[in-house]
Amino acid sequence: RYWTTLHIDEFWTGEHEEVGQIVQGSGDPDAEIDVACRLGRGQQVSWLLGECKWKNRPVDQSTFRQLQVNARRLLGTAPVKQWLLFSRKGFAGELVNHPPEHTRLVDLEELYSRS
């Protein structure tokens, strides 16, 4: 979330709320969204949403699909302007070669870079 706060201007130049997370009240871990920021105000609201994975294997397309499912479950049909995927071990070939539209892949090197 801290990285997203530092880089929010790369994704959105208008008004936005604080970067946080969304967790469904039942505590169901599949309903959690690790990084969430409401963008805009009033009728023009959209979202920036992200998922963080710190496993010992590259993140693949299934992680992105689960994030989309969680977004629909928690936010309904609210539009998503930007998707973020964070990974400790990088990303599988299909994500690197064909990232979904409006998706930023952030590996450890980028996450901890000083720029």
N, C-alpha and C positions, 0 to 999 in steps of 0.2 A: 504494500500500500504506500509505503514511503517513496519508492521508486516512481510509482504512478503520480504521486503528488508533485514530485520534482519535474516530471515530464508531461504533465497534463496539457501544456501549451502546444505540444506536438500533435495532439488529437482534437483539441477544442479551444477556441479563443473566446467564447462567450461566457456567460455566467454559468457557474456550476456549484454544486454542494461539496461538502467535505468527502474525501475518499474514505470509504469504510468497507464493510462487508454486509452480507445479508444472510441470515440464518433463520430457517423456518422454526417456529415456536416449539414444535415437537422434538427438536433436537436431532432429527433425521439427517445424518451426515450427507446424504445424497442431495439434500435440498439446500446445501450451503453454496454461496457464491463468495469466493475469497476476496475479490476486489470489486467494488461497486461504487459508481459515482453517477449521480443524476445530473444531466447536462441540460441547461436551459431553464426556462420558467413557463408557467401557465400551460397553454395548449401546445407549446413547442418543446416539451420534455422528451429527451431520449436518454440513453444510458451508455456508459462505458462499463464493461464487465470483464472480469478476468478470473483465471484459475491458476493456482500454484501447485506444482507437483515436485516433490523432493525425493522421489524414488530413485533407485539405482538402475533405471532403464529410461531410454528416451521417451518423451511424450509422443503419442500417436493421435491419429484422427479421432479415436474413440473418446479421448479427453475433451476435445472440442465439441463433439456431439453431446456429451453429458452436460457440458456447460450450457449448451443451447436448451436442452431439456429442463435443466434447473431454472434457467431464465424464464421459460414459458410457465413453469410451475409456480414460480414466485412473483413474476411480474406480468403474467398474462401476455397480451399482444403488444406491450410497450416496445417501441422501436429501440434497437441497439445500434449506436453509431460506431462503436469501436469494441473489438474483442482483444483481450490480452491473454497470452499463454506464457507462463513462467515455468522453466524447467531446470532442475539441477543437472541433469544428464543430457541436455540437448533435445533434439527433435528427430522423429523418424523421417525417413526420406520423403514420404508422401506429403508431409506438412511443409518441409523445406522446399521441395520442388513445386508444390501447388498449394500454397497457403490459402485458406478461405478468405474471401473478400473482407476487407476492413479488419484484418487480424494481424497483430504484431506478435512475433515470437521473441521472447526475451530469455536468453540463457544466462548462466552464472557470470560469464565474462562481461556481458553488457550490464547485468544487474549491479555488479560491483565496480564498474569502470568509473573513473572520476569525471568523465565528461557529461 
